[in-house]
Amino acid sequence: MARLGELFPEELQPAAAPGSPAPQAKPVLTPLNQARPALTPLNPQQGKAAAPQPKAPAVVAKRERSNIADMASGKEFDQIFLVGEASLRVAKNGSKYIQAIFCDKTGQIPVRQWDCTENELAAYKNTGFVKARGRVETFKNASQIVVFAVQELDADGINAADFMPVSVRPLDEMEKEFDALLETLNDDDYKRLLKSIFSEPNTRQKFVRGPAATNLHHAWVGGLIEHVLSAAKTAEAIAAQRPFLNRDLLLAGTILHDVGKIEELDAGPGFPYTDTGRLCGHIVLGALLVERHVIKLGDIPSKKRDLLIHMILSHHGELEYGSPVLPMTGEAVALHHLECLDAKVQGIQTIIEKERTAGNDGTWSEFSRMVEGRIYKKAKEEPPAAI
């Protein structure tokens, strides 16, 4: 088997992680206690849009800023938001309107601005900041923002941390748990390899602070390490139940399966894909990163290297889902299912919490591509089933 280092001899130079102040410590909560606002498709209705305004420097509105999670129906606002995405749509009556998403550290909310043109859309730049004036309304038991006027802002002077969701677990707590997990490895080769990778300051910072995705599962600051630690607990349980599995190989693969996301996703506002991420994808980037450190150490047995890189390459489980090879070992099969389980269960939890935070307390969610259908949410007061 050709070594990846021979095929790609030059190391990729990762972009510098955007600086942002460390998040304030939060009380330790279980993931089930998270609450994040909903994104719900809405129908256009008549309104009036203001003429486009010139780009202005970031000036915080005089009135106190309201977090998205705290915005009640009927509340008017005039403040700064981060634009998650935006597009110009055509209503049934032929008029055009802007459909967008506004974000802050407490979540996201759908946005509509009626009777618009490309001129108004120009202010809504993805992962850019705007100052918007409008009102919160309710449609189909979910909140939305109706914008009356919007103005593009320069990012200078804006604290990006105010617009980025953060894990409910303190980052330093998760980092200590991660270091303790590395110490439990008994295989000296895997332990040395993992410590070599995560001893690099830039790699460690991106791994601890980066998101695991752009939306739904672990899409927040600290989401990647949170996903890895959660999946590692499941890996430990499977290894204990199935002793024929190589416990250290399974754990090493679980820790490294998404490490390429530190290069695929930008950890700044909106968590956009990097150019490198779009061109290569996190699976290939993760394999390249591991190969670089195998070459650096020089004495990792080739069979161990092959088995570990195979787990990274195959963890999506199917060729059509992006894995260049199918899982062919017990550890690779276990990794595929356990990491998919962690991602999908967290994704379902996040969908339910977003809808409830936005006021949609219905029994069923809106259509979700994650399950190709609607998710049964249960009533809030519904007690757990007796065993």
TORKOL-4160 file (C-alpha; in steps of 0.2 Angstrom, whole numbers, padded with zeros to 4 digits, m for minus):
387
<pt num="1" X="0000" Y="0000" Z="0000"/>
<pt num="2" X="0007" Y="0017" Z="m0005"/>
<pt num="3" X="0010" Y="0029" Z="0009"/>
<pt num="4" X="0000" Y="0044" Z="0009"/>
<pt num="5" X="0015" Y="0054" Z="0012"/>
<pt num="6" X="0023" Y="0048" Z="m0004"/>
<pt num="7" X="0007" Y="0054" Z="m0014"/>
<pt num="8" X="0006" Y="0070" Z="m0005"/>
<pt num="9" X="0023" Y="0075" Z="0001"/>
<pt num="10" X="0019" Y="0093" Z="0005"/>
<pt num="11" X="0010" Y="0097" Z="0021"/>
<pt num="12" X="m0006" Y="0107" Z="0020"/>
<pt num="13" X="m0004" Y="0124" Z="0028"/>
<pt num="14" X="m0019" Y="0127" Z="0039"/>
<pt num="15" X="m0027" Y="0144" Z="0040"/>
<pt num="16" X="m0025" Y="0153" Z="0057"/>
<pt num="17" X="m0039" Y="0150" Z="0068"/>
<pt num="18" X="m0050" Y="0166" Z="0070"/>
<pt num="19" X="m0047" Y="0174" Z="0087"/>
<pt num="20" X="m0061" Y="0176" Z="0099"/>
<pt num="21" X="m0062" Y="0178" Z="0118"/>
<pt num="22" X="m0064" Y="0162" Z="0128"/>
<pt num="23" X="m0082" Y="0159" Z="0133"/>
<pt num="24" X="m0088" Y="0163" Z="0150"/>
<pt num="25" X="m0089" Y="0148" Z="0162"/>
<pt num="26" X="m0107" Y="0140" Z="0162"/>
<pt num="27" X="m0115" Y="0128" Z="0174"/>
<pt num="28" X="m0112" Y="0110" Z="0169"/>
<pt num="29" X="m0128" Y="0103" Z="0161"/>
<pt num="30" X="m0131" Y="0087" Z="0153"/>
<pt num="31" X="m0134" Y="0088" Z="0134"/>
<pt num="32" X="m0152" Y="0085" Z="0137"/>
<pt num="33" X="m0154" Y="0102" Z="0145"/>
<pt num="34" X="m0148" Y="0112" Z="0130"/>
<pt num="35" X="m0161" Y="0123" Z="0122"/>
<pt num="36" X="m0158" Y="0131" Z="0105"/>
<pt num="37" X="m0170" Y="0141" Z="0094"/>
<pt num="38" X="m0179" Y="0133" Z="0079"/>
<pt num="39" X="m0178" Y="0135" Z="0060"/>
<pt num="40" X="m0196" Y="0133" Z="0053"/>
<pt num="41" X="m0201" Y="0136" Z="0035"/>
<pt num="42" X="m0214" Y="0150" Z="0034"/>
<pt num="43" X="m0226" Y="0157" Z="0020"/>
<pt num="44" X="m0223" Y="0175" Z="0014"/>
<pt num="45" X="m0236" Y="0188" Z="0019"/>
<pt num="46" X="m0238" Y="0206" Z="0014"/>
<pt num="47" X="m0227" Y="0219" Z="0021"/>
<pt num="48" X="m0216" Y="0234" Z="0016"/>
<pt num="49" X="m0197" Y="0234" Z="0014"/>
<pt num="50" X="m0187" Y="0250" Z="0017"/>
<pt num="51" X="m0175" Y="0256" Z="0003"/>
<pt num="52" X="m0157" Y="0249" Z="0004"/>
<pt num="53" X="m0145" Y="0259" Z="0015"/>
<pt num="54" X="m0126" Y="0262" Z="0013"/>
<pt num="55" X="m0114" Y="0251" Z="0023"/>
<pt num="56" X="m0110" Y="0258" Z="0040"/>
<pt num="57" X="m0098" Y="0254" Z="0054"/>
<pt num="58" X="m0104" Y="0243" Z="0068"/>
<pt num="59" X="m0113" Y="0253" Z="0081"/>
<pt num="60" X="m0122" Y="0244" Z="0094"/>
<pt num="61" X="m0140" Y="0250" Z="0095"/>
<pt num="62" X="m0144" Y="0261" Z="0110"/>
<pt num="63" X="m0157" Y="0250" Z="0117"/>
<pt num="64" X="m0152" Y="0234" Z="0126"/>
<pt num="65" X="m0148" Y="0220" Z="0114"/>
<pt num="66" X="m0160" Y="0205" Z="0115"/>
<pt num="67" X="m0154" Y="0187" Z="0112"/>
<pt num="68" X="m0163" Y="0177" Z="0099"/>
<pt num="69" X="m0168" Y="0164" Z="0112"/>
<pt num="70" X="m0177" Y="0178" Z="0122"/>
<pt num="71" X="m0186" Y="0187" Z="0108"/>
<pt num="72" X="m0205" Y="0186" Z="0111"/>
<pt num="73" X="m0219" Y="0188" Z="0098"/>
<pt num="74" X="m0223" Y="0206" Z="0095"/>
<pt num="75" X="m0206" Y="0213" Z="0101"/>
<pt num="76" X="m0199" Y="0226" Z="0090"/>
<pt num="77" X="m0180" Y="0227" Z="0089"/>
<pt num="78" X="m0166" Y="0238" Z="0081"/>
<pt num="79" X="m0150" Y="0229" Z="0083"/>
<pt num="80" X="m0135" Y="0218" Z="0076"/>
<pt num="81" X="m0136" Y="0201" Z="0070"/>
<pt num="82" X="m0125" Y="0188" Z="0061"/>
<pt num="83" X="m0132" Y="0182" Z="0044"/>
<pt num="84" X="m0132" Y="0163" Z="0043"/>
<pt num="85" X="m0139" Y="0162" Z="0025"/>
<pt num="86" X="m0150" Y="0173" Z="0013"/>
<pt num="87" X="m0158" Y="0171" Z="m0004"/>
<pt num="88" X="m0171" Y="0180" Z="m0014"/>
<pt num="89" X="m0187" Y="0170" Z="m0017"/>
<pt num="90" X="m0203" Y="0173" Z="m0027"/>
<pt num="91" X="m0220" Y="0172" Z="m0018"/>
<pt num="92" X="m0236" Y="0165" Z="m0026"/>
<pt num="93" X="m0242" Y="0182" Z="m0031"/>
<pt num="94" X="m0226" Y="0185" Z="m0040"/>
<pt num="95" X="m0218" Y="0197" Z="m0028"/>
<pt num="96" X="m0200" Y="0194" Z="m0022"/>
<pt num="97" X="m0195" Y="0193" Z="m0004"/>
<pt num="98" X="m0179" Y="0189" Z="0006"/>
<pt num="99" X="m0178" Y="0173" Z="0016"/>
<pt num="100" X="m0164" Y="0173" Z="0028"/>
<pt num="101" X="m0157" Y="0166" Z="0045"/>
<pt num="102" X="m0151" Y="0177" Z="0059"/>
<pt num="103" X="m0139" Y="0170" Z="0072"/>
<pt num="104" X="m0132" Y="0174" Z="0089"/>
<pt num="105" X="m0124" Y="0164" Z="0102"/>
<pt num="106" X="m0141" Y="0158" Z="0109"/>
<pt num="107" X="m0147" Y="0151" Z="0092"/>
<pt num="108" X="m0155" Y="0155" Z="0075"/>
<pt num="109" X="m0171" Y="0162" Z="0069"/>
<pt num="110" X="m0179" Y="0163" Z="0052"/>
<pt num="111" X="m0181" Y="0180" Z="0043"/>
<pt num="112" X="m0192" Y="0187" Z="0030"/>
<pt num="113" X="m0191" Y="0204" Z="0022"/>
<pt num="114" X="m0205" Y="0207" Z="0009"/>
<pt num="115" X="m0206" Y="0216" Z="m0008"/>
<pt num="116" X="m0187" Y="0216" Z="m0011"/>
<pt num="117" X="m0175" Y="0216" Z="m0025"/>
<pt num="118" X="m0157" Y="0211" Z="m0027"/>
<pt num="119" X="m0152" Y="0228" Z="m0020"/>
<pt num="120" X="m0159" Y="0224" Z="m0003"/>
<pt num="121" X="m0152" Y="0206" Z="m0004"/>
<pt num="122" X="m0134" Y="0214" Z="m0006"/>
<pt num="123" X="m0134" Y="0219" Z="0013"/>
<pt num="124" X="m0137" Y="0200" Z="0018"/>
<pt num="125" X="m0120" Y="0193" Z="0016"/>
<pt num="126" X="m0117" Y="0175" Z="0023"/>
<pt num="127" X="m0107" Y="0176" Z="0039"/>
<pt num="128" X="m0108" Y="0195" Z="0038"/>
<pt num="129" X="m0116" Y="0207" Z="0051"/>
<pt num="130" X="m0131" Y="0218" Z="0048"/>
<pt num="131" X="m0141" Y="0230" Z="0059"/>
<pt num="132" X="m0159" Y="0226" Z="0056"/>
<pt num="133" X="m0175" Y="0235" Z="0062"/>
<pt num="134" X="m0191" Y="0224" Z="0063"/>
<pt num="135" X="m0203" Y="0214" Z="0073"/>
<pt num="136" X="m0204" Y="0196" Z="0080"/>
<pt num="137" X="m0220" Y="0187" Z="0074"/>
<pt num="138" X="m0227" Y="0170" Z="0076"/>
<pt num="139" X="m0232" Y="0158" Z="0061"/>
<pt num="140" X="m0238" Y="0140" Z="0064"/>
<pt num="141" X="m0233" Y="0141" Z="0082"/>
<pt num="142" X="m0215" Y="0146" Z="0078"/>
<pt num="143" X="m0206" Y="0163" Z="0079"/>
<pt num="144" X="m0199" Y="0172" Z="0064"/>
<pt num="145" X="m0192" Y="0190" Z="0061"/>
<pt num="146" X="m0200" Y="0202" Z="0049"/>
<pt num="147" X="m0187" Y="0215" Z="0044"/>
<pt num="148" X="m0192" Y="0232" Z="0039"/>
<pt num="149" X="m0175" Y="0239" Z="0036"/>
<pt num="150" X="m0158" Y="0232" Z="0036"/>
<pt num="151" X="m0140" Y="0239" Z="0034"/>
<pt num="152" X="m0124" Y="0230" Z="0031"/>
<pt num="153" X="m0110" Y="0233" Z="0044"/>
<pt num="154" X="m0092" Y="0231" Z="0045"/>
<pt num="155" X="m0086" Y="0218" Z="0057"/>
<pt num="156" X="m0074" Y="0230" Z="0066"/>
<pt num="157" X="m0079" Y="0233" Z="0084"/>
<pt num="158" X="m0091" Y="0218" Z="0084"/>
<pt num="159" X="m0087" Y="0204" Z="0097"/>
<pt num="160" X="m0089" Y="0189" Z="0087"/>
<pt num="161" X="m0091" Y="0178" Z="0102"/>
<pt num="162" X="m0109" Y="0186" Z="0105"/>
<pt num="163" X="m0115" Y="0178" Z="0089"/>
<pt num="164" X="m0108" Y="0160" Z="0090"/>
<pt num="165" X="m0116" Y="0146" Z="0100"/>
<pt num="166" X="m0106" Y="0138" Z="0113"/>
<pt num="167" X="m0106" Y="0120" Z="0120"/>
<pt num="168" X="m0115" Y="0119" Z="0137"/>
<pt num="169" X="m0100" Y="0110" Z="0144"/>
<pt num="170" X="m0085" Y="0121" Z="0148"/>
<pt num="171" X="m0071" Y="0120" Z="0136"/>
<pt num="172" X="m0057" Y="0118" Z="0149"/>
<pt num="173" X="m0067" Y="0104" Z="0157"/>
<pt num="174" X="m0069" Y="0094" Z="0141"/>
<pt num="175" X="m0050" Y="0097" Z="0137"/>
<pt num="176" X="m0045" Y="0089" Z="0154"/>
<pt num="177" X="m0057" Y="0074" Z="0150"/>
<pt num="178" X="m0049" Y="0072" Z="0133"/>
<pt num="179" X="m0031" Y="0072" Z="0140"/>
<pt num="180" X="m0037" Y="0059" Z="0153"/>
<pt num="181" X="m0044" Y="0048" Z="0139"/>
<pt num="182" X="m0028" Y="0048" Z="0130"/>
<pt num="183" X="m0019" Y="0042" Z="0145"/>
<pt num="184" X="m0030" Y="0027" Z="0146"/>
<pt num="185" X="m0023" Y="0020" Z="0130"/>
<pt num="186" X="m0012" Y="0005" Z="0133"/>
<pt num="187" X="m0005" Y="0003" Z="0115"/>
<pt num="188" X="0011" Y="0014" Z="0116"/>
<pt num="189" X="0011" Y="0017" Z="0097"/>
<pt num="190" X="m0007" Y="0024" Z="0096"/>
<pt num="191" X="m0004" Y="0034" Z="0112"/>
<pt num="192" X="0012" Y="0042" Z="0105"/>
<pt num="193" X="0004" Y="0045" Z="0088"/>
<pt num="194" X="m0011" Y="0054" Z="0097"/>
<pt num="195" X="0000" Y="0064" Z="0108"/>
<pt num="196" X="0010" Y="0070" Z="0094"/>
<pt num="197" X="m0005" Y="0076" Z="0084"/>
<pt num="198" X="m0013" Y="0085" Z="0099"/>
<pt num="199" X="0003" Y="0092" Z="0106"/>
<pt num="200" X="0003" Y="0104" Z="0091"/>
<pt num="201" X="m0005" Y="0120" Z="0098"/>
<pt num="202" X="m0014" Y="0125" Z="0082"/>
<pt num="203" X="m0021" Y="0108" Z="0080"/>
<pt num="204" X="m0026" Y="0107" Z="0099"/>
<pt num="205" X="m0035" Y="0124" Z="0099"/>
<pt num="206" X="m0045" Y="0120" Z="0083"/>
<pt num="207" X="m0050" Y="0103" Z="0090"/>
<pt num="208" X="m0055" Y="0110" Z="0107"/>
<pt num="209" X="m0064" Y="0126" Z="0100"/>
<pt num="210" X="m0071" Y="0119" Z="0083"/>
<pt num="211" X="m0088" Y="0114" Z="0078"/>
<pt num="212" X="m0092" Y="0096" Z="0073"/>
<pt num="213" X="m0104" Y="0102" Z="0059"/>
<pt num="214" X="m0112" Y="0118" Z="0052"/>
<pt num="215" X="m0129" Y="0114" Z="0057"/>
<pt num="216" X="m0139" Y="0102" Z="0069"/>
<pt num="217" X="m0127" Y="0090" Z="0077"/>
<pt num="218" X="m0114" Y="0098" Z="0088"/>
<pt num="219" X="m0114" Y="0114" Z="0078"/>
<pt num="220" X="m0107" Y="0126" Z="0091"/>
<pt num="221" X="m0090" Y="0131" Z="0098"/>
<pt num="222" X="m0083" Y="0115" Z="0107"/>
<pt num="223" X="m0094" Y="0104" Z="0097"/>
<pt num="224" X="m0080" Y="0093" Z="0089"/>
<pt num="225" X="m0072" Y="0088" Z="0106"/>
<pt num="226" X="m0090" Y="0086" Z="0114"/>
<pt num="227" X="m0095" Y="0074" Z="0099"/>
<pt num="228" X="m0078" Y="0064" Z="0101"/>
<pt num="229" X="m0080" Y="0063" Z="0120"/>
<pt num="230" X="m0098" Y="0057" Z="0119"/>
<pt num="231" X="m0094" Y="0044" Z="0105"/>
<pt num="232" X="m0078" Y="0038" Z="0115"/>
<pt num="233" X="m0090" Y="0033" Z="0130"/>
<pt num="234" X="m0100" Y="0022" Z="0118"/>
<pt num="235" X="m0084" Y="0015" Z="0110"/>
<pt num="236" X="m0078" Y="0010" Z="0128"/>
<pt num="237" X="m0094" Y="0001" Z="0131"/>
<pt num="238" X="m0094" Y="m0008" Z="0115"/>
<pt num="239" X="m0076" Y="m0013" Z="0118"/>
<pt num="240" X="m0080" Y="m0020" Z="0135"/>
<pt num="241" X="m0095" Y="m0030" Z="0128"/>
<pt num="242" X="m0085" Y="m0037" Z="0113"/>
<pt num="243" X="m0068" Y="m0041" Z="0120"/>
<pt num="244" X="m0062" Y="m0048" Z="0103"/>
<pt num="245" X="m0062" Y="m0029" Z="0097"/>
<pt num="246" X="m0045" Y="m0020" Z="0099"/>
<pt num="247" X="m0050" Y="m0007" Z="0112"/>
<pt num="248" X="m0036" Y="0005" Z="0109"/>
<pt num="249" X="m0038" Y="0004" Z="0090"/>
<pt num="250" X="m0057" Y="0008" Z="0092"/>
<pt num="251" X="m0053" Y="0022" Z="0104"/>
<pt num="252" X="m0040" Y="0030" Z="0093"/>
<pt num="253" X="m0051" Y="0029" Z="0077"/>
<pt num="254" X="m0065" Y="0037" Z="0087"/>
<pt num="255" X="m0054" Y="0051" Z="0093"/>
<pt num="256" X="m0047" Y="0054" Z="0075"/>
<pt num="257" X="m0062" Y="0050" Z="0064"/>
<pt num="258" X="m0067" Y="0069" Z="0062"/>
<pt num="259" X="m0051" Y="0077" Z="0066"/>
<pt num="260" X="m0050" Y="0083" Z="0047"/>
<pt num="261" X="m0064" Y="0095" Z="0052"/>
<pt num="262" X="m0052" Y="0107" Z="0060"/>
<pt num="263" X="m0047" Y="0111" Z="0042"/>
<pt num="264" X="m0064" Y="0108" Z="0034"/>
<pt num="265" X="m0073" Y="0121" Z="0044"/>
<pt num="266" X="m0069" Y="0138" Z="0049"/>
<pt num="267" X="m0072" Y="0141" Z="0068"/>
<pt num="268" X="m0078" Y="0159" Z="0065"/>
<pt num="269" X="m0095" Y="0165" Z="0065"/>
<pt num="270" X="m0107" Y="0154" Z="0054"/>
<pt num="271" X="m0094" Y="0140" Z="0054"/>
<pt num="272" X="m0092" Y="0141" Z="0035"/>
<pt num="273" X="m0083" Y="0128" Z="0025"/>
<pt num="274" X="m0065" Y="0133" Z="0020"/>
<pt num="275" X="m0059" Y="0132" Z="0002"/>
<pt num="276" X="m0048" Y="0117" Z="0008"/>
<pt num="277" X="m0063" Y="0109" Z="0016"/>
<pt num="278" X="m0073" Y="0110" Z="0000"/>
<pt num="279" X="m0059" Y="0104" Z="m0011"/>
<pt num="280" X="m0053" Y="0089" Z="0000"/>
<pt num="281" X="m0066" Y="0085" Z="0013"/>
<pt num="282" X="m0063" Y="0081" Z="0031"/>
<pt num="283" X="m0061" Y="0062" Z="0028"/>
<pt num="284" X="m0046" Y="0065" Z="0017"/>
<pt num="285" X="m0039" Y="0079" Z="0027"/>
<pt num="286" X="m0040" Y="0068" Z="0043"/>
<pt num="287" X="m0030" Y="0054" Z="0034"/>
<pt num="288" X="m0017" Y="0066" Z="0028"/>
<pt num="289" X="m0015" Y="0074" Z="0045"/>
<pt num="290" X="m0012" Y="0056" Z="0053"/>
<pt num="291" X="0000" Y="0051" Z="0039"/>
<pt num="292" X="0010" Y="0067" Z="0042"/>
<pt num="293" X="0013" Y="0062" Z="0061"/>
<pt num="294" X="0016" Y="0044" Z="0056"/>
<pt num="295" X="0030" Y="0050" Z="0045"/>
<pt num="296" X="0036" Y="0063" Z="0059"/>
<pt num="297" X="0038" Y="0049" Z="0072"/>
<pt num="298" X="0045" Y="0037" Z="0059"/>
<pt num="299" X="0043" Y="0021" Z="0069"/>
<pt num="300" X="0024" Y="0017" Z="0069"/>
<pt num="301" X="0021" Y="0000" Z="0063"/>
<pt num="302" X="0014" Y="0000" Z="0045"/>
<pt num="303" X="0000" Y="m0012" Z="0050"/>
<pt num="304" X="m0006" Y="m0001" Z="0064"/>
<pt num="305" X="m0005" Y="0014" Z="0053"/>
<pt num="306" X="m0016" Y="0005" Z="0039"/>
<pt num="307" X="m0029" Y="0000" Z="0052"/>
<pt num="308" X="m0031" Y="0017" Z="0059"/>
<pt num="309" X="m0031" Y="0026" Z="0043"/>
<pt num="310" X="m0044" Y="0013" Z="0036"/>
<pt num="311" X="m0056" Y="0018" Z="0051"/>
<pt num="312" X="m0055" Y="0037" Z="0046"/>
<pt num="313" X="m0058" Y="0033" Z="0027"/>
<pt num="314" X="m0072" Y="0022" Z="0030"/>
<pt num="315" X="m0082" Y="0030" Z="0045"/>
<pt num="316" X="m0096" Y="0036" Z="0034"/>
<pt num="317" X="m0100" Y="0018" Z="0030"/>
<pt num="318" X="m0105" Y="0020" Z="0012"/>
<pt num="319" X="m0097" Y="0026" Z="m0004"/>
<pt num="320" X="m0111" Y="0037" Z="m0008"/>
<pt num="321" X="m0110" Y="0045" Z="0009"/>
<pt num="322" X="m0092" Y="0051" Z="0006"/>
<pt num="323" X="m0081" Y="0036" Z="0012"/>
<pt num="324" X="m0068" Y="0031" Z="m0001"/>
<pt num="325" X="m0068" Y="0013" Z="0006"/>
<pt num="326" X="m0081" Y="0003" Z="0015"/>
<pt num="327" X="m0078" Y="m0003" Z="0033"/>
<pt num="328" X="m0069" Y="m0020" Z="0033"/>
<pt num="329" X="m0064" Y="m0023" Z="0051"/>
<pt num="330" X="m0074" Y="m0025" Z="0067"/>
<pt num="331" X="m0067" Y="m0009" Z="0074"/>
<pt num="332" X="m0071" Y="0001" Z="0058"/>
<pt num="333" X="m0089" Y="m0006" Z="0058"/>
<pt num="334" X="m0091" Y="m0002" Z="0076"/>
<pt num="335" X="m0085" Y="0016" Z="0073"/>
<pt num="336" X="m0096" Y="0019" Z="0059"/>
<pt num="337" X="m0112" Y="0015" Z="0069"/>
<pt num="338" X="m0107" Y="0023" Z="0085"/>
<pt num="339" X="m0102" Y="0039" Z="0078"/>
<pt num="340" X="m0118" Y="0040" Z="0067"/>
<pt num="341" X="m0128" Y="0036" Z="0082"/>
<pt num="342" X="m0121" Y="0050" Z="0092"/>
<pt num="343" X="m0123" Y="0062" Z="0078"/>
<pt num="344" X="m0141" Y="0058" Z="0074"/>
<pt num="345" X="m0147" Y="0057" Z="0092"/>
<pt num="346" X="m0139" Y="0074" Z="0096"/>
<pt num="347" X="m0146" Y="0080" Z="0079"/>
<pt num="348" X="m0164" Y="0075" Z="0084"/>
<pt num="349" X="m0162" Y="0082" Z="0101"/>
<pt num="350" X="m0156" Y="0099" Z="0093"/>
<pt num="351" X="m0171" Y="0099" Z="0081"/>
<pt num="352" X="m0183" Y="0097" Z="0096"/>
<pt num="353" X="m0175" Y="0110" Z="0107"/>
<pt num="354" X="m0175" Y="0123" Z="0092"/>
<pt num="355" X="m0193" Y="0121" Z="0089"/>
<pt num="356" X="m0198" Y="0122" Z="0107"/>
<pt num="357" X="m0187" Y="0137" Z="0110"/>
<pt num="358" X="m0196" Y="0145" Z="0096"/>
<pt num="359" X="m0213" Y="0141" Z="0103"/>
<pt num="360" X="m0217" Y="0126" Z="0092"/>
<pt num="361" X="m0223" Y="0114" Z="0106"/>
<pt num="362" X="m0233" Y="0103" Z="0094"/>
<pt num="363" X="m0231" Y="0084" Z="0095"/>
<pt num="364" X="m0222" Y="0082" Z="0078"/>
<pt num="365" X="m0208" Y="0092" Z="0071"/>
<pt num="366" X="m0207" Y="0100" Z="0054"/>
<pt num="367" X="m0200" Y="0089" Z="0040"/>
<pt num="368" X="m0182" Y="0084" Z="0044"/>
<pt num="369" X="m0170" Y="0078" Z="0031"/>
<pt num="370" X="m0161" Y="0069" Z="0045"/>
<pt num="371" X="m0175" Y="0056" Z="0046"/>
<pt num="372" X="m0183" Y="0060" Z="0030"/>
<pt num="373" X="m0199" Y="0064" Z="0039"/>
<pt num="374" X="m0206" Y="0072" Z="0055"/>
<pt num="375" X="m0199" Y="0068" Z="0072"/>
<pt num="376" X="m0211" Y="0063" Z="0086"/>
<pt num="377" X="m0207" Y="0076" Z="0100"/>
<pt num="378" X="m0219" Y="0070" Z="0114"/>
<pt num="379" X="m0228" Y="0083" Z="0125"/>
<pt num="380" X="m0218" Y="0092" Z="0138"/>
<pt num="381" X="m0228" Y="0085" Z="0152"/>
<pt num="382" X="m0228" Y="0067" Z="0145"/>
<pt num="383" X="m0220" Y="0056" Z="0159"/>
<pt num="384" X="m0207" Y="0043" Z="0154"/>
<pt num="385" X="m0214" Y="0026" Z="0150"/>
<pt num="386" X="m0214" Y="0013" Z="0165"/>
<pt num="387" X="m0202" Y="m0001" Z="0163"/>
